[in-house]
Amino acid sequence: MRNVVISLAADGVFFANAQTSGILTVSPQNVASVTGAGDALMAGLVHAHLANFNLEDAVRFALAAAVLSAASATPVARGFSAESIQQIINDKIIIKEQTP
């Protein structure tokens, strides 16, 4: 197994491989619905993998996709795109937690 990614639900996402590991969390956000957030997380991971992101950046992108989805009352957020996901990353709402 090269990469491990585990959703911790509201506590963020754990990731690990031979080079790195960590937990990414999200600063407090308004949540309209969690329906579709897990699917958005997986879609973000697939997109990032196909774009050759390193693991931490891939998980950051995927978590931002989940944040965008959770902020929407519908399962697929209006304007769901790589650019809107990148804006969430740029807003620095995703935080890397220290791991032992």
trRosetta pair geometry for C-beta under 8 A, 3 or more apart (Angstrom, degrees):
i j d omega theta_ij theta_ji phi_ij phi_ji
1 4 6.3 51 144 -64 127 90
2 17 5.9 6 159 -135 61 115
2 18 7.8 -59 -153 -6 60 99
3 15 7.1 -16 -172 -165 95 93
3 16 7.5 158 -156 84 53 44
3 17 4.7 -34 -100 -77 65 112
3 55 5.4 -174 -127 -112 122 121
4 14 7.6 -21 120 117 98 94
4 15 6.7 160 88 -153 62 45
4 16 4.7 -5 56 57 107 89
4 17 7.0 169 16 -71 72 58
5 13 6.3 -3 -169 179 89 112
5 14 7.3 161 -154 87 40 57
5 15 5.0 -2 -105 -105 73 85
5 45 6.4 -171 69 -115 170 142
5 55 7.9 -161 -70 -164 102 98
5 59 6.0 -173 -124 -99 117 108
5 62 7.6 31 -171 68 151 161
6 13 6.9 159 79 -161 44 63
6 14 4.5 -6 58 58 99 104
6 15 7.7 -173 22 -73 66 43
7 13 5.7 -34 -109 -107 50 82
7 38 6.7 -27 -81 -120 170 93
7 41 6.4 67 -89 136 121 167
8 11 3.9 -72 132 79 116 98
8 12 5.1 10 56 65 119 58
8 13 6.2 -164 13 -85 88 26
8 14 5.9 88 -41 -19 114 91
8 23 7.0 6 0 -145 150 114
11 23 7.7 -35 143 -175 89 131
11 25 6.7 -57 175 -110 46 107
12 23 5.2 90 102 172 138 93
12 24 5.3 -173 -171 91 116 46
12 25 3.6 -77 -72 -90 131 64
12 26 6.7 169 -97 -4 81 71
12 63 7.2 -1 -154 -126 71 139
12 97 7.0 162 49 -8 171 125
13 23 6.9 165 81 -153 39 61
13 24 5.2 -7 56 55 91 93
13 41 7.3 171 -86 -152 137 129
13 59 5.4 -166 109 -171 134 113
13 62 7.2 96 -89 92 176 113
13 63 5.4 -136 6 -79 133 114
14 21 7.6 3 -177 -174 84 91
14 22 7.5 -168 -146 102 55 33
14 23 5.1 -28 -95 -97 66 83
15 20 7.6 11 112 110 100 95
15 21 6.5 -170 98 -144 57 53
15 22 6.1 -5 57 58 88 69
15 23 7.7 158 16 -91 69 35
15 24 7.2 18 3 -2 114 101
15 55 5.6 169 161 157 130 109
15 56 6.6 165 86 -95 144 55
15 59 4.5 -105 -50 -59 150 157
16 20 7.2 -153 -136 102 46 51
16 21 3.7 10 -108 -110 87 103
16 22 7.8 153 -77 11 67 44
16 55 8.0 -33 119 153 4 153
17 20 6.2 24 49 49 85 69
17 21 7.4 -180 24 -72 43 73
17 55 5.3 -177 -2 -48 126 161
19 55 7.7 154 64 20 104 128
20 54 7.9 57 25 158 146 115
20 55 6.1 177 67 65 116 123
20 56 5.9 -59 125 -43 150 111
21 99 5.9 -93 111 84 96 160
22 56 6.5 34 41 -111 130 108
22 96 5.4 -13 169 -160 143 100
22 97 6.7 155 -178 61 87 68
22 99 5.2 -151 -116 -10 52 127
23 96 7.4 130 77 -160 49 54
23 97 4.3 -19 76 48 102 119
23 99 6.1 128 -1 -70 91 109
24 56 7.6 135 -55 -157 123 77
24 59 5.6 157 11 127 138 113
24 60 5.9 -160 -126 -89 161 66
24 63 5.4 -136 110 -19 128 164
24 94 5.5 7 -179 179 113 105
24 95 6.9 150 -158 75 62 40
24 96 5.7 -35 -100 -97 72 60
24 97 7.3 -167 -91 5 19 84
25 94 7.3 161 82 -156 34 58
25 95 5.1 -26 66 64 85 95
25 97 5.7 60 -6 -40 113 112
26 29 5.9 -37 145 -9 122 121
26 63 6.5 -166 -61 165 105 115
26 67 5.7 166 -125 -90 147 120
26 93 5.8 23 -157 139 78 96
26 94 5.8 -32 -99 -101 67 63
26 95 7.3 161 -98 16 15 85
27 93 4.7 -110 34 -158 103 75
27 94 7.9 -112 -3 -66 79 22
27 95 6.3 92 -51 -22 81 118
29 67 6.1 126 -17 -152 177 101
29 70 7.1 91 103 98 130 120
29 71 6.6 -76 161 -81 122 99
29 93 6.7 65 -70 177 114 143
30 71 6.3 72 85 -128 84 82
31 34 6.5 7 -178 -60 125 80
31 70 4.8 -42 -133 163 88 107
31 71 7.0 -85 -116 -86 39 45
32 70 6.9 149 39 158 69 49
32 71 5.8 60 4 176 106 27
32 72 5.7 -117 60 106 137 13
32 73 4.4 -90 159 -72 131 61
33 36 7.4 49 113 28 104 99
33 70 6.8 -154 78 -148 42 49
33 72 6.8 -55 45 95 100 56
33 73 5.5 90 -8 -143 121 38
33 74 7.4 107 49 -16 142 9
33 75 7.4 -78 111 -77 130 51
34 37 4.8 -59 -162 8 65 131
34 38 7.9 48 164 -20 91 85
34 70 5.5 5 -103 -118 56 97
35 75 4.9 -73 125 -93 98 88
36 39 5.1 -59 -155 44 55 115
36 40 5.8 58 147 -26 80 103
36 69 4.8 -138 112 -174 99 126
36 72 7.8 -38 72 72 137 112
36 74 7.7 23 4 132 155 51
36 75 3.3 142 -52 -162 135 76
36 76 6.2 -139 -156 -58 154 48
37 40 5.6 -52 -146 36 32 112
37 41 6.4 40 151 -24 64 101
37 66 4.4 65 -173 -159 85 86
37 69 4.6 172 -96 94 57 120
37 70 4.6 33 -92 -63 127 92
38 41 5.4 -46 -149 30 35 116
38 42 6.6 31 153 -14 64 102
38 66 7.2 40 -76 -119 26 114
39 42 5.8 -55 -151 38 33 108
39 43 6.2 33 151 -19 66 107
39 69 7.5 169 67 -138 83 165
39 75 7.4 28 46 179 137 106
40 43 5.5 -52 -142 39 33 113
40 44 6.2 38 155 -22 64 105
40 62 7.9 145 129 -168 66 64
40 65 4.3 -162 161 140 95 95
40 66 4.9 156 89 -88 108 49
40 68 6.7 -152 -178 67 151 90
40 69 3.7 -162 -18 -29 157 144
40 77 7.9 40 -100 2 146 106
40 80 7.5 -112 -122 -145 116 132
41 44 5.8 -57 -152 35 27 112
41 45 6.6 28 151 -19 62 104
41 62 4.9 61 -162 166 61 99
41 63 6.7 26 -121 -88 94 41
41 65 6.3 166 -86 81 33 104
41 66 4.2 18 -66 -64 89 119
42 45 5.6 -52 -150 33 35 113
42 46 6.5 34 153 -18 66 103
42 62 7.4 59 -61 -150 12 119
43 46 5.7 -53 -148 36 33 111
43 47 6.3 35 153 -19 65 106
43 62 7.8 153 71 -129 49 83
43 65 6.2 -143 78 160 94 154
44 47 5.7 -52 -145 37 31 112
44 48 6.1 27 158 -16 66 109
44 58 7.8 143 138 179 82 64
44 61 5.0 -174 -180 123 106 81
44 62 3.2 157 98 -112 116 54
44 63 7.3 -138 100 0 158 29
44 64 6.9 157 -136 60 151 73
44 65 3.4 -166 -61 11 127 143
44 66 7.0 -92 6 -27 142 76
44 85 6.7 171 -115 -146 113 151
45 48 5.9 -59 -144 41 28 108
45 49 6.1 31 156 -22 65 107
45 58 5.9 64 -135 162 62 105
45 59 7.3 18 -99 -93 92 51
45 61 7.9 149 -79 84 37 96
45 62 4.4 25 -54 -90 71 140
46 49 5.7 -54 -146 35 29 112
46 50 6.3 24 158 -14 64 108
47 50 6.0 -63 -151 40 27 107
47 51 6.2 13 155 -8 65 115
47 61 6.9 -120 86 137 108 133
47 65 7.8 131 31 -64 134 150
47 82 6.9 -164 173 -94 145 103
48 51 5.7 -64 -142 47 30 106
48 53 3.9 -46 -175 28 93 137
48 57 6.7 -177 -159 114 126 79
48 58 3.5 150 127 -130 138 78
48 59 7.9 -136 84 -28 166 29
48 61 4.5 149 -75 62 127 140
48 62 6.2 -87 2 -44 136 90
49 52 7.7 35 176 -73 31 28
49 53 7.1 -66 -69 40 27 89
49 58 6.1 59 -59 -136 62 140
53 57 4.3 -131 -176 97 110 108
53 58 4.1 150 92 -67 121 79
53 61 6.3 -125 -87 2 175 139
54 57 5.1 79 56 19 77 107
54 58 6.8 -142 92 -13 33 93
55 58 5.6 -58 -145 34 29 114
55 59 6.4 23 160 -15 66 105
56 59 5.9 -56 -148 38 31 107
56 60 6.3 35 151 -22 65 107
56 96 7.5 7 -159 -103 122 129
57 60 5.4 -50 -144 36 34 116
57 61 6.3 36 154 -20 65 103
58 61 5.8 -54 -150 36 29 110
58 62 6.3 27 152 -17 64 109
59 62 5.5 -53 -143 40 34 113
59 63 6.1 34 157 -20 67 106
60 63 6.0 -54 -145 37 26 109
60 64 6.5 29 153 -19 61 107
60 89 6.0 77 149 -119 108 113
60 94 5.5 137 -146 116 84 155
61 64 5.7 -56 -151 36 29 113
61 65 6.6 34 149 -22 63 103
61 85 6.1 57 -162 147 75 128
61 86 7.8 -11 -122 -81 91 64
61 89 6.8 -22 -94 -64 58 136
62 65 5.5 -50 -153 30 34 114
62 66 6.7 34 149 -17 64 102
63 66 5.5 -50 -151 35 37 113
63 67 6.5 43 148 -23 66 101
63 94 5.6 115 98 -120 129 131
64 67 5.4 -48 -148 32 36 116
64 68 6.5 39 152 -20 64 102
64 85 4.7 110 114 -169 114 81
64 86 7.6 89 130 -72 158 20
64 88 4.0 154 -157 89 104 124
64 89 5.0 -52 -77 -54 156 81
64 94 6.2 -75 -67 -42 86 137
65 68 5.7 -52 -152 34 32 113
65 69 6.5 31 151 -17 64 106
65 80 7.7 65 -149 -158 85 101
65 85 5.0 -9 -76 -116 72 128
66 69 5.6 -55 -148 38 33 112
66 70 6.1 31 155 -19 67 108
67 70 5.8 -56 -143 38 29 109
67 71 6.4 31 156 -23 63 107
67 88 5.5 154 81 -166 130 149
67 93 6.9 134 -154 96 163 131
67 94 7.6 -124 -30 -69 147 99
68 71 6.0 -57 -152 30 28 112
68 72 7.1 21 152 -18 60 109
68 77 5.0 -121 150 28 88 162
68 80 6.2 134 131 -115 132 81
68 84 6.0 100 -127 127 145 109
68 85 6.0 -87 -19 -93 146 70
68 88 5.9 -118 -57 -41 96 147
69 72 6.0 -67 -161 32 34 110
69 75 7.1 -2 -163 -177 105 45
69 76 7.3 -43 -123 -118 93 31
69 77 5.4 -132 -102 -24 43 109
69 80 7.3 40 -79 -108 77 126
71 77 6.7 40 70 -109 86 135
72 75 7.7 -54 99 51 116 4
72 76 7.4 -53 105 108 156 21
72 77 3.6 -165 -38 -101 147 81
72 78 6.8 159 -123 9 129 69
74 77 7.0 152 71 -90 87 35
74 78 7.6 72 48 -34 127 78
76 80 5.8 -93 -178 -2 80 149
77 80 4.6 120 68 -65 85 99
77 84 7.7 -151 108 123 127 150
79 84 5.1 118 138 -70 97 153
80 84 6.4 -111 -129 61 25 138
80 85 7.8 43 -163 -47 63 95
81 84 4.9 94 50 8 78 98
81 85 7.0 -140 94 -2 41 88
82 85 5.7 -56 -148 39 32 113
82 86 6.2 36 152 -23 66 106
83 86 5.6 -51 -146 34 31 113
83 87 6.7 38 152 -25 62 99
84 87 5.5 -44 -152 26 36 117
84 88 7.2 40 149 -19 61 96
85 88 5.8 -50 -161 29 38 112
85 89 6.9 37 144 -16 66 102
86 89 5.4 -51 -153 36 41 114
86 90 6.2 43 149 -22 69 104
87 90 5.4 -51 -145 37 34 114
87 91 6.4 40 152 -25 64 103
88 91 5.7 -52 -151 30 32 114
88 93 6.3 -63 -177 38 79 117
88 94 7.5 70 139 -26 93 107
89 92 7.7 37 165 -69 39 39
89 94 6.5 -29 -119 21 62 126
